[in-house]
Structure formats: C-alpha cells, structure tokens
Amino acid sequence: MMSEINRSVFPQIALRSEMQEYLHNVYTNKELVSELGKEEAEKVFDSLLSCLSHPPSLTCLRASTHIHTLQDIEHRLEQHLAQQQVSGCYSDRVSTPILPHPQLPDVLLLPVIGPRDVSILNAEVIVGAQCGSAVLRGAHVFAPGVLSAPKFMKAGDVVSVFSDAEGRCTRGAKDFQGKKVFLGNGVCVMNRSDIFCAEGPVRGVAIKMVDALYQSPSFDGVLPNEVFLQNLPSVVVGHVLGPRPGERILDMCAAPGGKTTHIAALMANQGVVVALDKIKSKVEKITENAQALRLHCIKAHCYNSIQAVCSDLTHSCSTADTPPFPEESFDRILLDAPCSGLGQRPNMALNYSLKEVCSYQPLQRKLFRTAVQLLKKGGVLVYSTCTVTLAENEEQVAWALKTFPCLTLEPQEPHLGSQGMPGAELSCDQRRLLQRFRPELSWHRATESHASEDLLLKANTDTIGFFIAKFSKR
C-alpha cells in the first residue's frame, strides 16, 4: 500500500466548510452508501480530498499523428529527454520511459517520479497556487508566478520553492509566515530586482527546478507542433465523440482548443470543425494553433454558444460556418461545459463558495438545450466536465433524458474510466453507459509498483476527476 509519508506529503485540499460539507453529502448520498456501506464511502471521500492535492502519476502527451507517426514522435521525444538529462536540468534523474497507450493510438505516457525525499533549504521563494500546481506537473517557475523572494536573491542562488496554500502572500514580500507547501528546490535564473521591477510584468523562467518533490520533464517549447500536454480524459473525449471525415462538427466551448485540434486531426482534416468561445484572445489562439498544425478545417468564432441557434425564421440563418446556425446543422457536437473544475489536480486549496459551484448547473442546461437544437437527427452529442459533483454530471444526464425524449444514452468507446456514480436516480444500466474518471478510487487502492503494466493501469485511473456522457438524437 502507499506509505503514510506519501499520503501526508501534502495536506488534503483546503475547502470552505460549506463546500466540504456539500462534497461530503455527494460522496455519502443514500444510493452510494447503500451500494458501498457508510464506512467505505467515508474512506473514499477522504481519499478524494487527499488525491486532489497531488499530481496524477503519469504525464499524458497527445501526439500529432496526422503529421508524423507515433513512432517518429516517440523517437524525437526520447532524444529530447536524453538531452535534458545530459544538460543537468534535473539532479539524479533516472531515464524516463516513454509508454505508448495501448488503447489510445495518439497518446504517449511518461511516469511522474515522486513524492521524493528532498531537503528544504534556508532561502525560500513563495509562488502562487496556480504556479505551484504547474511546478508539480513538471514546469519551471515563471516570473509572474513568484510572490515572495529573499531580499538579496540573485541569479545562480539555489532556493526552496513553496506554494502559498491559502492565497495570503503579498506580491513582492521578502518573507512569508503563512501556510505554505514545499514543492522542491531550484536555481534562480533572475535576480529578485528583475522579478519585481517597477517597469511592469516580467516574463520568462525565474527559477529552474532541479530537485522537485514530484519529478517530470518540463515541456515548455518542446516539439510544439508534435506533442501537447493534455489530461488523458480530455483525449478520451475526442475518441468518444468519434468524428469522421467529411462531417460538420461543433465544439461549443472550445478554449483553449486542445479538444478542437484533436477532433480535426481525428477526422483527417476533412470536413468542418466549428469552434465557438466567448473570449476573443482565446479564439485567436485556437486559430493560431490550427494554422501551426495545418488543420485548415477549423473555423473559430468569438460567439456565445447559448445564442448559436438562429431562432428568427424570417432572418437568413448562416448556411456557412458562421453563427448563428439553423437547427439541426451539425453531425456531432461536443459540449465540454464550463464547470466548477473540482476534479483538477494538483490543487492545494479552493476558495469557491457553494453559491459559485451551484451557479454552473443552470448555465450548462442552457448550453445543452442549444446543443440539442443544433444536432441533426441521428447525430451524436458528447457532454463532459472536469468536476466531481453529481449536480453537474449524473444529475444533468437524468435531467436531459427527461427533458429531451429524442435523446438516448450511447455506449462509449473507449471506456477507460468508472461507471457513473449513484445518487442521481439513474438505473444501473444507464450509469454503466457513463464514464467518470475517479482518481480517489486509484488513490484508495494505491500500490508502489513501477511495472509497465501497472503504470498503464494507473494512467487510466490516476487521472484528474472527469465526466463524459454520450447521447444520440432520434
């Protein structure tokens, strides 16, 4: 079993008391307790709070197999990792194996080493929670993420890096006595005066991590058009949607665009993928990525997807690829909905209020209604979130099936996660058709094996928290 020191290397995720109670009620609901028993349900909930503060045990890379073969990309990645090791980016690094995923032909996996035994140094740098999460997944510390640094810190100094666990550190502080979490040691690339200069925000790497608590390669600028850091469940979504060459597909909430480009690649760049998002800068980034990947079938628009149906019958609806669209315009639709994001890992603390978390369900339903209107008869709608609540996942499925008699739940291929959770009054057969990635179950039954077959099993189970439902329209 995972040792006690490994379990306690980071504290459980910090939540507001109202949020902890809300999640506790989700994971000890009557249906679930009836299935598991009260004691086991409590243990699983405890494992959820623990695993959310740790990174997944493997890094997932989606390969651009529409441009190069997986073998070619794997070979170039091996060369890069070998060079990274020779250049001394990491102390005492062992060779990192690259594992092709047996069920996903465009995925490469790299084991994450940790938690490791790393000594804390006297000089301390404090970074923000978002920066801290990136460091735990292999990133270096970029200047905007630094909150506090020693008074006389200069380039070349070796420092210990901590994450501000409660968001209380003032930017520019010389020391910090609040709650912090150790992430590892690094070498300064910038002086303190450069990081906190008066001229404005500074970009670039401020601290190069050389001895991280969780060790995995940095992929900043690595094979930028060949491999993409993407959580495994997010890759699964594209395959579940099942795009085919020549189809017309809508990605309703497309930013940052990883799923959009994946869909286009899976349909061999033949057809149309319409990507919508409300934020202009993100839409521009999607277009930029599409061009870099030679995916000319992507048409990105800055548009609110709730309003994407042309409701005025007297108005000339777009028959091209510009919103709004006539009803039943798309063969397949992906609704990767805005959500509370409670499944993201690693995360030391979430300051969300219960009101904020509960605000997503109505928005998701508005988007879902639009999706059903825009979907052709015989078409496929995939709904997904990166959260762990019932209200945004199984309850939405139950609502959709009652509200839209034209919808039917469909089997998912591949199905690498668990079935849906009890608690939303769905039948066992319905829950089996759903796919919920539950890292707390992997954590609850964790082992320390590093055999390849065990690592591949972990790749499918020790993920972020994620949910997928697939519908067809009669």
N, C-alpha and C positions, 0 to 999 in steps of 0.2 A: 504493500500500500504506500501511497505518498506519505513521506515522513512529516512529522508535526512541524519541523522547522520550515519545510517547504510550504506548508499550508499557511503559516503565520508570517512569512517573509514580508507580506504586505497586509495591512488591515483589511477587514471587509469594507466594501464600498460604503461610503458615508452618505446617508439619505436623510431628508427631513423625516421627522417622526410620523407625520401623516402619510408620507409616501411609503415608508417601511411597513406601516400597518396595512396600507392598500395592497401592496405586493404580497404581504403575508396572507391576506384574505384570498388573493388569487391562487396562491400555491397551497392553500389548505381549504379550498372550497369543498362543499359536501360531496360532489361527484368524485373528485380526485381522492379525498380521504377515504371514501367508500372503496375505491379501487386499490389504494396503496396502504391504507392504515394511517392513523394520525401521527405516530412516531416517525414512520418513514417519510411522510410528507414534510414534516418539520426538518428532517435531516436534509432533504433535497432543497428546501428553501434556504437553509443555512449554507449549503454548497453553492447556491446561486449567488448569494451575497459575497462569498469568498472568491469564486472564479471570475467575477466581473472585474476585479482589480488586477488580474493577471492577464498577460497576453496569451493568445492561442499557442499551442505547442508547435505549430508549423506555419511558415510563411507561404502563402499561396500566390503564385505568379501566373497570370493568364498570358499565353503566348500568341503572337500574331501569326497564326498558322495559315492565314490567307496570303501572307507574303513569303514566309520561309517555312521549311519543315520544322517540326518539333525537335528533331534530332539536331538540325543545324543550330537552332536557337540554344538548345541544351549545351552543345559544344562551345559556343561563344560565351555562354554564361559560366561554364567551367573555367575557361581561360581567364575571364574577368575575376572570378573568385580566387583563383590561384595567384593572380597579380596582386589582389587586395591583401592576401596573406603575406606575400613576399615583401610588399611595401610597408608592412608592420602596422597596418591600420588597427589591428587588434592584438593584444598580448595573448600569449599561449593559445592561439586559435588552432583547433584541430581542423582537418579538412572537412568542408561542409558537403555532405552528399546531396545530390540533386535527384529527386524521385519523380518520375512521370506518374501522374494519377492514373490508376488502372481503368477508371470509368469515364474520365473526362479527357478527351484527346487533345485538349488545348491547355492543359494545366501542368505546371511544374511545382514541386513542393520542396521546401528546404526546412529541415528541423531547426527549431529555436533551442539554444542551449541555456538552461537555467531552471530555477534560480541558482546563481553561482556564489561561491564564497569570496566576497570582495571586501577588502578593508577600507574603512572610512578614513579620509584624510582630514587635516586641520582646516584647510581652505575650502569654503563651501559656496557653491553657486546655487541659487534657487531659480527654478523655471516654472512657468505656468502649467496648469493641469493638461492642456492640450499638447503642449510641447513635451511634457513628461510622458504622455501616452505614446507619442511618436518615438521617443527615445527607447521605450520598452519594446518597440517593434523594429528596432534597428537603425533609427535615424540618428544623425548628429544633432547637436543643439544649434539652432539658427538664432541669430541675434534678436529678432523680435520676441522670441520666447523667454529671454533672460529677464528676470525680475530683480534679482539681488546678486551682487558680486562683492568680493573683498575690496577694500579701499584702494590697495596698491596692486591689484591684479594686472598682470601683463602677459603678452603673448609668450608662450612657452611654459607657463606655470601649469602644474598638474593640480587639478581640483576635484573635489567630490561634488556630484550633481544631485540635487534633491528636487522633488516636485512639491509645490505648495498644495497641500491636501485640502485646504478649505477656502482658497481664493482670498487670503487676507494679506498677502505680501505686497507692499507698495513698490512700484517700479522705481528702480534707482537706489533702493536701500543698500546699506553696506553690510548689514547682517539681519537675520530674521530668527525670532524665537518662537514662532508659531508652529502649528502641526505640519510636519514635512515628512516625505517618504524618500528614502535613499534609492537612487537609480543606477549608480555606478560612478566610475572615475573617467576623466577626460583631460585632454591637453588644450589649453587656450590657444585660439588662433588670433583673437583680437585682444587688445587692451581694454580695460574697463572704460576708459575715457572714450574709446571708439564706439563701444556698445551704447553708452548713454550720452552721446554727443548732443549738443543743442541744435544742430542743423536740421534734425528730423530723423525719421525712422531709418535704421541701418539694416541692410540685407546681407545675406551670406552666412556661412558657418562661423559661429563664435567659439564653439568648443567641439573638438573632435573626440568622440567617445572611443576610448581604447580598452576599457575594462568594465563593461556593462554588466549589471546584475542578470539581465537576460540578453544573451548574445545572438545576434543575427546580422547578416550583411546589410550595409547601407545601400539602397538602390537609387539614391539621388543621381539622376543623369546617366544611369546605367542602361544601355541598349534601349533608349527611349521609345523607339518605334517597334520594338520586338517583344518586350515584356512589360506587364503592368501589374503593380501591386493591387490585388483585388481579393476581398474576402471570399472564401470558397462558396458560401451560399449564394453570393451575388453572381458568381459564374454559373451556378446551377440554374438560376432563374432564366438565363438566356437559353439554355438547353431545354428547360421545361416548356418555354414558350414555343419552341420548335419551328422557328422561321424557315420558310422555303424560298428558293429563288423565284423572283417574279412577283412576290406578294407585296401588298401595301400594308405597312405596319406602323402603329402609333406608339411612341414612348411618351406617356403623358407628363411625367415629372422627371425629365431626363438628366438634369445636372447631378453629378459632374460629368456624366457622359460615358462612363465605363460600360454600362449595360447597352447603351445605344450603339457604340462601336462594335461590341460583341455581337449584337443582333445582326448588324450589317455584314460582319465577317461570316457569320453562320449561314447567311443566305447568299454567300458567294458574291456579294456586291451587286446582285441582280434584283431589281425591284426598287421599292422606295421605303425608307425609314424616316418618318416624320417625328422630329424631336421637339417637344414643347417645354419651356420653362419660363417662369415669370421674371427672372433676373437676367438682364441684358449681358452683363460681363460673363456670366456662366454659359449663356448661349453662344457667345463669341468663342469661348474656349472649346465648346463642343465642335464648332465649325473648324477651328484651328486643328484640333486633334483628328477630325475626319480627313482633312486635307493631308496631314502628315502620314496618315495610314492608308492613303489612296482609296478612301471609301467615299466615292462620289455619289452613292445612292442616299446619303444622309442629307435631309433638308431640315435645318434647325431654325426655330422661330421663337421670339420672345412673346409669349402669349399665356394667358391664364387658361389652363385646361378646363376649368369649370365652365367657361364660356365658349368652348370649342365646337359646340353644335350650332349650326345655322338654324335658328328657330323661326325666323321671319320667312314665311313661304313666298312672300312677294319679292324678297330680296334675292339677288342672284348669288347663290352659295358657290364657294370655290370648288371647281372640279379639278383644280390642280393640287398643289401641295401646300397651299397657304390657308390658314384658319380664317374664319370658321368653316366647318365642313358639313355637308349634308349627312343626314342619318344613314347608318349602315354603309360607311365609307371604307372600313378597314377590315382586312382579313384576320389580323391578330392585334391585340392591344396589351401593352404592359402598363400596369398601374403600380409602380413602385412608390407607394404613397408616402407623403410626409407623415412622420410618426414621432413618438416620444423618444425613440432611439435608445431604449433602456437595455438593448442587447449588445450594444457596442462594447468592445474590450480592447485594451485595458482601460478602466475608468476608476479612479480613486474616490471620486465624490460627484454627486449630482445634486444640484441645489434646486431642482424643479419643484414647483408646488403641485399639489394634487389637481388644482384648477387648470394648470398648464397641461398636465398629462391628459386630463379628460377633455381638453379642447380639440384633440385631434380626431376623435371619432366622427363628429358631425362633418368636418372637412373631408374626411375620407369617403363618407357616404355621398357627398355632393359630387366628388370626382368619380365615384363608382357609377352613379346614375348617368353621368355624361358618357362614361366608357360603354355602358350597355347600349345607349342610344347610337353610338358611333360604330358599334360592332356589327358586322354582317351576320345574317343567319348562317349557321354552320361555322362561324368564326370562333376564335379562342381568346379568352381574356385571362391573363395571369395577374393576380393581386399579391403583393408582397410588402413586408415591413421588416425593419431591423429592431423590433421591440419584443417584449416578453409578456405583455398584458393580454388578457382574454378579450378585453373590450375592443382592441384594435386588430385582433386576429380572428379567433374562432367565433366570437360574437358577431363580427362583421360578415362572416360566412353564413351564419344562421339567419341574420337579417337579410342578406342578399337572396338566399334561396326562398324566403317567404315573400320578399318584395317583388322579385322578378321570376315568375313561373317559367319563363323561357330559358332560364339558366340551369345547367346540370353540372355537378362536380365531375371532374375527369381524373383518371389516374395520372400520375406524374412520372416522367422518365427523364433523367434518373431520379430515383428516390433514395437519397443518402441520409436524410435526417430521420427523426422520430415521427410518429403519427401526431395528429392534433391532440391538444390537452383536453381532458374532461372539464366541464364547468359551463359550457355554453349550450347544453341540451341538444347537442348533435349526437346522432347514433354512432355506434362503434364503426359501422361501415363507412359513414361519412368522415369520421376522424381518420380512418385509415387512408383516405384519399388525400388528406392534407399532409404537408411536410413542415415540421417545426424542428429547427436546429436548437438543441437544448444542451449547452455546454455544462450545465450543472450536473447532468447525468454522468458525463465523462469524468468530471471532477470528483463526483461522489464515489466512482469506482476506479479511481486513477491508479496506475501502476508506473513503475520506473523503467519499464523495458524500452530499449532503443533498437530492437529488431525491426527490420524494414516493414514486415507485415503489420506489426503493432503500430508503427508510426503512421502507416497508411490508414489504419483504423482510426487513429487519433485525428487524422486530417478531416475525416467525415464527422467526427463527434466533438472534438475540442475546438469549436469554432466560435464566432460571435453568435449571439441569440438572433434567430431569424425565422420568418414565417412565409410560406408560399401556399397559395390556393390556385387551382386551375379550373376554369369554367368553359363550357361550350354553350353556344346560343342556338336554341332550336328555332 
